[in-house]
Amino acid sequence: MKRLQWFFVLFGLIVAHASVAQTLAVGPVSGNEAALPIAVVPFAFEGAGMPPDTDIGAVIGGDLSRSGQFRALARQDIVEMPARPADVKFATWRLLKQDFLVIGRISDADAGALRIEFELFDVAKQTRLMGLAIGARPNDLRGAAHQIADLVYEKILGVRGAFWTRIAYVTATGIGRDTQYALMVADSDGFNPQTVVRSREPLLSPAWSPDNKRLAYVSFERGNSSIYIQELTTGSRQVVASYRGINGAPAFSPDGSKLALTLSQSGNPEIYVMDIASRRTTQITKHFSIDTEPVWMPDGATLLFTSDRAGKPQIYSVPAAGGDATRVSFQGEYNARATIGYQGKTLAMAQGSGNVYRIAVLDRSRGGAGDTSLISPGNLDESPSFAPNGSMILYATREGKRGVLFAVSADGRVRQRLVLADGDVREPAWGPFRQR
Amino acid sequence: MNNPMRVILSLAMMASLAACSKKVKEEAPTPTPEPTKVETPVAVDDGKFDASDLDSDSCLRQRVVYFDFDRAEIRAEAQAVLACHGKYLTDRPSAAMTLEGHADERGSREYNLGLGERRGNAVSSALQANGGQAAQLNVVSYGEERPTCSDSNDECWGKNRRVEIVYTAK
């Protein structure tokens, strides 16, 4: 029953935004019985004008449920609408078996802005855990709601929330030579999709700069793969690598000054590090195999990358200044496209066995070779990308002839599909934390 | 079929093959005849391809080379096609081609870019072994980004693991 109610909440979201072209629709896939029940009451509007279209409470509840850590109470089961702490009757929420309660209200602030006040309560202890007010522009109430969800998540779980973040992905519509590609950026829940660049040639491998302001990506619009860096606010962009052969797999260093990339100008794909300001490149690997997909460890001193130097692709580690490579992944015949979790203790990768490709998480926190667990059902799961707090992973898979994105909790217990209304969605990249 | 008959038939086939695929190349006579010409090892130029053979010759019209999963070795069946394209490059030094390397959808996209390039390089090497020059050959890998077939099954994957020969100068 709980799952059914949850479905209706999401169904409401889909219907509410069905008219918005190219909005990612979200649908539930699986639930988690261990999730914490939380009621997010619709926020009261106390301003002078028309109430906003955005249902802040629904956005917060959707975020918390998608994380797998919470289960938001369905709207039709919210029988009371307290707007202030004095209005809260804890007995009601205890009867509804809720552990936590969020209430809030929206009022006018200066210069057309809005002020959102909210409180978080522990229902069993009948105490207020948090009470804050944040300012918001009327056209960014979803952003404000994601920030509130982050604060609630952190207050209860002690881990920074990653709902107020963005994702990049690539869409492809049409078939064969008529395919149109687009690099998109959207909120972490798939709303507010914006086109970054369109192309009639393939686009792939978007990568975020740590300051959230730029995307690096690979485009074939010059007839061969080239790496571009594009400013998101102005749209201005520059080609930073267009050498003979492959120019691929860009990855910004944690301090944003360097770009790790793959070049095959020497005859086969090798890992390089480019100083972005001077464009000077340093070759890091030197091996006749395919070396590609570099990613930075959080300290900026080590790169992980994919190499088939042992026959099949596996994940390796190499000092970012160059040096000997050491193998990281040992379980599974095919491991590629590493993404690094919070603080570098876990990594996820696409793991292949025969014709089945799934997302595997390698936990190295206890030392040694680490423990590997599969967190997606297959068959063609690829391109994992960790949320900046390590709690969730976005990945791409195929349903029939169509590419779709899934968000899965890092323990694999809750999955949710994000799917574009038309065409193929692939190559998700979860952006870094944003600064308020 | 008796022996004289077989000989006559095969002679007739050879004659027709020579007529349709190996045309005499018309060239302006050089003002000073070179006596050293007889020393050149290449056969007389009536066996050379010309640009129109790209559309008419049954071997040259084949422009796709297929590969096994996660492999870049040229299959035996592709040798004849690579031999005739190698000969074309030899016969026409101004000709040039791009070898577009492709992979099936399985595995990561960037790794598949590497795999597509490895396949393109394998075809480039085979063409050079058949007389083509490195300067005539350009390899571009599209990885899994340009499939010709969009189903997720063995038949489709086999069609997508390929190198396409695209002439950029005839």
HADDOCK unambig.tbl for C-alpha pairs under 7 A between the chains (distance, minus, plus):
assign (segid A and resid 176 and name CA) (segid B and resid 146 and name CA) 7.00 0.50 0.50
assign (segid A and resid 176 and name CA) (segid B and resid 148 and name CA) 6.54 0.50 0.50
assign (segid A and resid 202 and name CA) (segid B and resid 145 and name CA) 6.25 0.50 0.50
assign (segid A and resid 224 and name CA) (segid B and resid 140 and name CA) 6.10 0.50 0.50
assign (segid A and resid 245 and name CA) (segid B and resid 140 and name CA) 6.55 0.50 0.50
assign (segid A and resid 248 and name CA) (segid B and resid 110 and name CA) 6.86 0.50 0.50
assign (segid A and resid 249 and name CA) (segid B and resid 110 and name CA) 6.42 0.50 0.50
assign (segid A and resid 269 and name CA) (segid B and resid 114 and name CA) 6.31 0.50 0.50
assign (segid A and resid 290 and name CA) (segid B and resid 114 and name CA) 5.94 0.50 0.50
assign (segid A and resid 292 and name CA) (segid B and resid 110 and name CA) 6.74 0.50 0.50
assign (segid A and resid 292 and name CA) (segid B and resid 111 and name CA) 6.43 0.50 0.50
assign (segid A and resid 293 and name CA) (segid B and resid 110 and name CA) 6.51 0.50 0.50
assign (segid A and resid 336 and name CA) (segid B and resid 108 and name CA) 6.30 0.50 0.50
assign (segid A and resid 337 and name CA) (segid B and resid 108 and name CA) 6.38 0.50 0.50
assign (segid A and resid 380 and name CA) (segid B and resid 106 and name CA) 6.82 0.50 0.50
assign (segid A and resid 382 and name CA) (segid B and resid 108 and name CA) 6.40 0.50 0.50
assign (segid A and resid 383 and name CA) (segid B and resid 108 and name CA) 6.83 0.50 0.50
assign (segid A and resid 401 and name CA) (segid B and resid 150 and name CA) 6.13 0.50 0.50
assign (segid A and resid 401 and name CA) (segid B and resid 151 and name CA) 6.04 0.50 0.50
